[in-house]
Amino acid sequence: MVKNDLAGASSYMGSLSSFLSGIGLSLQDVSNIFSILATIVGIILAIGTFFVNKHYKMKEIELKAKKIGVSLDDN
């Protein structure tokens, strides 16, 4: 069973490698592309998290101010 799985994985990697070399890419190139994409997604998530946390922190401050009777409006 394990030998069949390993043979299948090896066959798959071989066919993937030959396909990629046919279009001018290597497995290292694909790995680098996915690494760059993962980095970009991580940066986008970090920026989004920052703004979401900032929004909820402001809502929390507004609720605390409302409880003690302070208005945060410009008026």
Backbone hydrogen bonds, N-H to C=O, Kabsch-Sander energy under -0.5 kcal/mol:
donor,donor_aa,acceptor,acceptor_aa,energy
5,D,1,M,-2.1
6,L,2,V,-2.7
7,A,3,K,-2.6
8,G,4,N,-2.5
9,A,5,D,-2.5
10,S,6,L,-2.7
11,S,7,A,-2.5
12,Y,8,G,-2.5
13,M,9,A,-2.6
14,G,10,S,-2.3
15,S,11,S,-2.4
16,L,12,Y,-2.7
17,S,13,M,-2.7
18,S,14,G,-2.3
19,F,15,S,-2.2
20,L,16,L,-2.7
21,S,17,S,-2.4
22,G,18,S,-1.5
23,I,19,F,-1.2
24,G,21,S,-0.7
25,L,20,L,-3.4
30,V,26,S,-2.0
31,S,27,L,-2.3
32,N,28,Q,-2.5
33,I,29,D,-2.4
34,F,30,V,-2.4
35,S,31,S,-2.1
36,I,32,N,-2.4
37,L,33,I,-2.5
38,A,34,F,-2.4
39,T,35,S,-2.0
40,I,36,I,-2.3
41,V,37,L,-2.5
42,G,38,A,-2.3
43,I,39,T,-2.2
44,I,40,I,-2.4
45,L,41,V,-2.5
46,A,42,G,-2.2
47,I,43,I,-2.4
48,G,44,I,-2.4
49,T,45,L,-2.5
50,F,46,A,-2.1
51,F,47,I,-2.1
52,V,48,G,-2.3
53,N,49,T,-2.6
54,K,50,F,-2.2
55,H,51,F,-2.3
56,Y,52,V,-2.4
57,K,53,N,-2.2
58,M,54,K,-2.0
59,K,55,H,-2.0
60,E,56,Y,-2.1
61,I,57,K,-2.1
62,E,58,M,-2.5
63,L,59,K,-2.2
64,K,60,E,-2.2
65,A,61,I,-2.5
66,K,62,E,-2.3
67,K,63,L,-2.0
68,I,64,K,-1.6
69,G,65,A,-0.5
69,G,66,K,-0.7
70,V,65,A,-3.0
